[in-house]
Amino acid sequence: MIRVIRWLFYMLGLIIFSYGITIALKMQYLGVHPWDVLNVALYDKFGLSIGSWAIIISVLLIVVSLMLDKSYVKIGTFLNGVLVGVFVDIFLWIDFLPHATHTWTDYLIMLVAIITMGFGGGLYNSADIGAGPRDGFMLSIADKLGKSIGTIRIVVETLVLVIGFLLGGPVFIFTFIFTFVQSPVFAFTLRKFKEVILVIERKYQEKQLTKSSA
């Protein structure tokens, strides 16, 4: 029962997170997250699909993480690396998302996209099934170098952003706003859904004890 709940949270979170990414990609002229700047740039330069490049980069990051610290790589890490890219490509293919109008409404839609990503990220991480490839990669580097995860995140995402920008990726104002909006939404959602899971687990255990003592 508890395992089912955790997997439900995980899968639903991945879908919502991917949906948020796709909405942002539709408004990419306003700027996207540094990792998506790189994905879009590689897609524009070499083809394939944006989701495919997300998967390729995720696999490379997982390989590095495995070499540095295997503890950050779980089955959820592999699933995340593949499914986010798949879901993004599916949402782009279905094409029922709002399109850029180059008016003030695009800014609101982009904010919705960032909040959606933060919500989805908090939801799937609350399941504790495995860190995402990027998070696992940065955590393993932080441990290896003895630096804070905050410092490593800034350095890594800055390097990714610079590479993506040099390749022609979409960098604009929201590229720099992402972290300030997404991070607090992520933290709040993660905390709340962890509490929900704990409550469900406690009630389930109490129910099992009641049955066993009856």
C-alpha positions as a Markdown table, in Angstrom:
| # | Residue | x | y | z |
|---|---|---|---|---|
| 1 | Met | 0.0 | 0.0 | 0.0 |
| 2 | Ile | 2.7 | 2.5 | 1.1 |
| 3 | Arg | 4.9 | 1.5 | -1.9 |
| 4 | Val | 1.9 | 2.1 | -4.2 |
| 5 | Ile | 1.3 | 5.6 | -2.8 |
| 6 | Arg | 5.0 | 6.5 | -3.2 |
| 7 | Trp | 5.1 | 5.3 | -6.8 |
| 8 | Leu | 1.8 | 7.2 | -7.5 |
| 9 | Phe | 3.3 | 10.4 | -6.1 |
| 10 | Tyr | 6.5 | 9.8 | -8.1 |
| 11 | Met | 4.9 | 9.2 | -11.4 |
| 12 | Leu | 2.3 | 11.9 | -11.1 |
| 13 | Gly | 5.1 | 14.3 | -10.0 |
| 14 | Leu | 7.2 | 13.4 | -13.1 |
| 15 | Ile | 4.2 | 14.0 | -15.4 |
| 16 | Ile | 3.4 | 17.4 | -13.8 |
| 17 | Phe | 7.1 | 18.4 | -13.8 |
| 18 | Ser | 7.5 | 17.5 | -17.5 |
| 19 | Tyr | 4.3 | 19.4 | -18.3 |
| 20 | Gly | 5.7 | 22.5 | -16.7 |
| 21 | Ile | 8.9 | 22.1 | -18.7 |
| 22 | Thr | 6.9 | 21.9 | -21.9 |
| 23 | Ile | 4.8 | 25.0 | -21.2 |
| 24 | Ala | 8.0 | 26.9 | -20.6 |
| 25 | Leu | 9.4 | 25.6 | -23.9 |
| 26 | Lys | 6.4 | 27.1 | -25.7 |
| 27 | Met | 7.4 | 30.5 | -24.3 |
| 28 | Gln | 11.1 | 29.9 | -24.7 |
| 29 | Tyr | 11.7 | 33.4 | -26.3 |
| 30 | Leu | 11.4 | 34.6 | -22.7 |
| 31 | Gly | 14.2 | 32.3 | -21.6 |
| 32 | Val | 14.1 | 28.8 | -20.1 |
| 33 | His | 15.9 | 26.9 | -17.3 |
| 34 | Pro | 19.7 | 26.5 | -17.9 |
| 35 | Trp | 19.5 | 22.7 | -18.5 |
| 36 | Asp | 16.7 | 23.3 | -21.1 |
| 37 | Val | 18.7 | 26.1 | -22.7 |
| 38 | Leu | 21.3 | 23.4 | -23.4 |
| 39 | Asn | 18.6 | 20.9 | -24.6 |
| 40 | Val | 17.1 | 23.3 | -27.0 |
| 41 | Ala | 20.4 | 24.4 | -28.3 |
| 42 | Leu | 21.5 | 20.8 | -29.0 |
| 43 | Tyr | 18.1 | 20.2 | -30.7 |
| 44 | Asp | 18.5 | 23.3 | -32.9 |
| 45 | Lys | 22.1 | 22.3 | -33.8 |
| 46 | Phe | 21.9 | 18.6 | -34.3 |
| 47 | Gly | 18.3 | 17.6 | -34.6 |
| 48 | Leu | 16.7 | 14.6 | -32.7 |
| 49 | Ser | 14.2 | 16.0 | -30.2 |
| 50 | Ile | 14.4 | 18.2 | -27.1 |
| 51 | Gly | 13.3 | 15.2 | -25.0 |
| 52 | Ser | 15.9 | 13.0 | -26.6 |
| 53 | Trp | 18.7 | 15.4 | -25.7 |
| 54 | Ala | 17.3 | 15.5 | -22.1 |
| 55 | Ile | 17.6 | 11.7 | -22.0 |
| 56 | Ile | 21.1 | 11.7 | -23.5 |
| 57 | Ile | 22.4 | 14.3 | -21.0 |
| 58 | Ser | 20.7 | 12.5 | -18.1 |
| 59 | Val | 22.4 | 9.2 | -19.0 |
| 60 | Leu | 25.8 | 10.9 | -19.1 |
| 61 | Leu | 25.2 | 12.5 | -15.7 |
| 62 | Ile | 24.1 | 9.2 | -14.2 |
| 63 | Val | 27.3 | 7.5 | -15.5 |
| 64 | Val | 29.4 | 10.2 | -13.9 |
| 65 | Ser | 27.4 | 9.9 | -10.7 |
| 66 | Leu | 27.9 | 6.1 | -10.6 |
| 67 | Met | 31.6 | 6.7 | -10.9 |
| 68 | Leu | 31.7 | 9.3 | -8.1 |
| 69 | Asp | 29.1 | 8.0 | -5.6 |
| 70 | Lys | 26.6 | 5.2 | -6.3 |
| 71 | Ser | 24.5 | 6.1 | -3.3 |
| 72 | Tyr | 22.8 | 8.9 | -5.2 |
| 73 | Val | 21.7 | 6.6 | -8.1 |
| 74 | Lys | 18.5 | 4.5 | -7.6 |
| 75 | Ile | 15.9 | 3.1 | -9.9 |
| 76 | Gly | 14.0 | 6.4 | -9.7 |
| 77 | Thr | 17.1 | 8.2 | -11.0 |
| 78 | Phe | 17.1 | 6.0 | -14.2 |
| 79 | Leu | 13.3 | 6.4 | -14.6 |
| 80 | Asn | 13.5 | 10.1 | -14.2 |
| 81 | Gly | 16.3 | 10.4 | -16.7 |
| 82 | Val | 14.2 | 8.6 | -19.4 |
| 83 | Leu | 10.6 | 9.5 | -18.5 |
| 84 | Val | 11.0 | 13.3 | -18.3 |
| 85 | Gly | 12.4 | 13.4 | -21.8 |
| 86 | Val | 9.7 | 11.0 | -23.1 |
| 87 | Phe | 6.9 | 13.0 | -21.4 |
| 88 | Val | 8.2 | 16.3 | -22.7 |
| 89 | Asp | 8.3 | 15.0 | -26.3 |
| 90 | Ile | 4.8 | 13.6 | -25.9 |
| 91 | Phe | 3.4 | 16.9 | -24.6 |
| 92 | Leu | 5.1 | 18.7 | -27.5 |
| 93 | Trp | 3.8 | 16.2 | -30.0 |
| 94 | Ile | 0.2 | 16.4 | -28.7 |
| 95 | Asp | 0.5 | 20.2 | -28.9 |
| 96 | Phe | -2.5 | 21.3 | -26.8 |
| 97 | Leu | -0.4 | 23.7 | -24.8 |
| 98 | Pro | -0.7 | 27.5 | -25.0 |
| 99 | His | 1.4 | 29.1 | -27.8 |
| 100 | Ala | 3.4 | 32.3 | -27.4 |
| 101 | Thr | 1.4 | 35.4 | -28.3 |
| 102 | His | 4.3 | 37.9 | -27.5 |
| 103 | Thr | 2.0 | 39.8 | -25.2 |
| 104 | Trp | 1.9 | 40.2 | -21.4 |
| 105 | Thr | 0.0 | 37.0 | -21.0 |
| 106 | Asp | 3.1 | 35.0 | -22.0 |
| 107 | Tyr | 4.8 | 36.3 | -18.8 |
| 108 | Leu | 1.9 | 34.9 | -16.7 |
| 109 | Ile | 2.0 | 31.6 | -18.6 |
| 110 | Met | 5.8 | 31.3 | -18.0 |
| 111 | Leu | 5.2 | 31.9 | -14.2 |
| 112 | Val | 2.6 | 29.1 | -14.3 |
| 113 | Ala | 5.1 | 26.9 | -16.0 |
| 114 | Ile | 7.8 | 27.5 | -13.4 |
| 115 | Ile | 5.4 | 27.0 | -10.5 |
| 116 | Thr | 4.2 | 23.8 | -12.2 |
| 117 | Met | 7.8 | 22.5 | -12.4 |
| 118 | Gly | 8.4 | 23.4 | -8.7 |
| 119 | Phe | 5.2 | 21.6 | -7.7 |
| 120 | Gly | 5.9 | 18.5 | -9.8 |
| 121 | Gly | 9.5 | 18.4 | -8.6 |
| 122 | Gly | 8.5 | 18.5 | -5.0 |
| 123 | Leu | 5.8 | 15.9 | -5.5 |
| 124 | Tyr | 8.1 | 13.3 | -7.1 |
| 125 | Asn | 11.0 | 13.9 | -4.8 |
| 126 | Ser | 8.7 | 13.5 | -1.7 |
| 127 | Ala | 8.4 | 9.8 | -2.7 |
| 128 | Asp | 12.1 | 9.2 | -2.0 |
| 129 | Ile | 12.4 | 6.8 | -4.9 |
| 130 | Gly | 15.6 | 8.5 | -6.2 |
| 131 | Ala | 17.1 | 11.9 | -6.9 |
| 132 | Gly | 16.9 | 13.2 | -10.5 |
| 133 | Pro | 20.0 | 12.7 | -12.7 |
| 134 | Arg | 21.0 | 16.3 | -12.3 |
| 135 | Asp | 20.5 | 16.5 | -8.6 |
| 136 | Gly | 22.4 | 13.2 | -8.1 |
| 137 | Phe | 25.2 | 14.5 | -10.3 |
| 138 | Met | 25.6 | 17.7 | -8.3 |
| 139 | Leu | 25.3 | 16.0 | -5.0 |
| 140 | Ser | 28.0 | 13.5 | -5.9 |
| 141 | Ile | 30.3 | 16.3 | -7.0 |
| 142 | Ala | 29.6 | 18.2 | -3.8 |
| 143 | Asp | 30.5 | 15.2 | -1.7 |
| 144 | Lys | 33.6 | 14.5 | -3.7 |
| 145 | Leu | 34.9 | 18.1 | -3.5 |
| 146 | Gly | 33.6 | 18.7 | 0.0 |
| 147 | Lys | 31.7 | 21.8 | -1.2 |
| 148 | Ser | 28.1 | 22.9 | -0.4 |
| 149 | Ile | 25.4 | 21.7 | -2.8 |
| 150 | Gly | 24.4 | 25.3 | -3.3 |
| 151 | Thr | 27.9 | 26.3 | -4.5 |
| 152 | Ile | 28.1 | 23.3 | -6.8 |
| 153 | Arg | 24.6 | 24.0 | -8.2 |
| 154 | Ile | 25.5 | 27.6 | -9.1 |
| 155 | Val | 28.8 | 26.5 | -10.8 |
| 156 | Val | 27.3 | 23.6 | -12.7 |
| 157 | Glu | 24.2 | 25.5 | -13.9 |
| 158 | Thr | 26.3 | 28.5 | -14.9 |
| 159 | Leu | 28.6 | 26.3 | -17.0 |
| 160 | Val | 25.6 | 24.6 | -18.6 |
| 161 | Leu | 24.0 | 28.0 | -19.3 |
| 162 | Val | 27.1 | 29.3 | -20.9 |
| 163 | Ile | 27.5 | 26.3 | -23.1 |
| 164 | Gly | 23.8 | 26.4 | -24.1 |
| 165 | Phe | 24.1 | 30.1 | -24.8 |
| 166 | Leu | 27.2 | 29.7 | -27.0 |
| 167 | Leu | 25.3 | 27.0 | -28.9 |
| 168 | Gly | 22.4 | 29.4 | -29.5 |
| 169 | Gly | 20.0 | 28.4 | -26.8 |
| 170 | Pro | 17.1 | 30.6 | -25.6 |
| 171 | Val | 18.5 | 32.8 | -22.8 |
| 172 | Phe | 16.5 | 35.7 | -21.5 |
| 173 | Ile | 15.0 | 37.2 | -18.3 |
| 174 | Phe | 13.2 | 34.1 | -17.1 |
| 175 | Thr | 16.4 | 32.0 | -17.4 |
| 176 | Phe | 17.6 | 34.0 | -14.3 |
| 177 | Ile | 14.2 | 34.1 | -12.6 |
| 178 | Phe | 13.6 | 30.3 | -12.7 |
| 179 | Thr | 15.5 | 29.5 | -9.5 |
| 180 | Phe | 14.0 | 32.3 | -7.4 |
| 181 | Val | 10.4 | 31.1 | -8.2 |
| 182 | Gln | 10.9 | 27.4 | -8.6 |
| 183 | Ser | 13.0 | 26.7 | -5.6 |
| 184 | Pro | 10.6 | 28.0 | -2.9 |
| 185 | Val | 7.6 | 26.2 | -4.6 |
| 186 | Phe | 9.7 | 23.0 | -4.7 |
| 187 | Ala | 10.7 | 23.3 | -1.1 |
| 188 | Phe | 7.2 | 24.0 | 0.1 |
| 189 | Thr | 5.6 | 21.2 | -2.0 |
| 190 | Leu | 8.3 | 18.7 | -1.0 |
| 191 | Arg | 7.8 | 19.4 | 2.7 |
| 192 | Lys | 4.0 | 19.2 | 2.5 |
| 193 | Phe | 3.8 | 16.0 | 0.5 |
| 194 | Lys | 6.4 | 14.3 | 2.7 |
| 195 | Glu | 4.1 | 15.1 | 5.6 |
| 196 | Val | 1.1 | 13.6 | 3.7 |
| 197 | Ile | 3.1 | 10.4 | 3.1 |
| 198 | Leu | 4.1 | 10.2 | 6.7 |
| 199 | Val | 0.4 | 10.6 | 7.8 |
| 200 | Ile | -0.7 | 7.9 | 5.3 |
| 201 | Glu | 2.1 | 5.6 | 6.5 |
| 202 | Arg | 1.2 | 6.1 | 10.2 |
| 203 | Lys | -2.5 | 5.5 | 9.6 |
| 204 | Tyr | -1.7 | 2.4 | 7.6 |
| 205 | Gln | 0.6 | 1.0 | 10.3 |
| 206 | Glu | -2.1 | 1.7 | 12.9 |
| 207 | Lys | -4.6 | -0.1 | 10.8 |
| 208 | Gln | -2.3 | -3.1 | 10.4 |
| 209 | Leu | -1.7 | -3.2 | 14.2 |
| 210 | Thr | -5.4 | -3.0 | 14.9 |
| 211 | Lys | -6.0 | -6.0 | 12.5 |
| 212 | Ser | -3.2 | -8.0 | 14.0 |
| 213 | Ser | -4.4 | -7.5 | 17.6 |
| 214 | Ala | -8.0 | -8.2 | 16.8 |
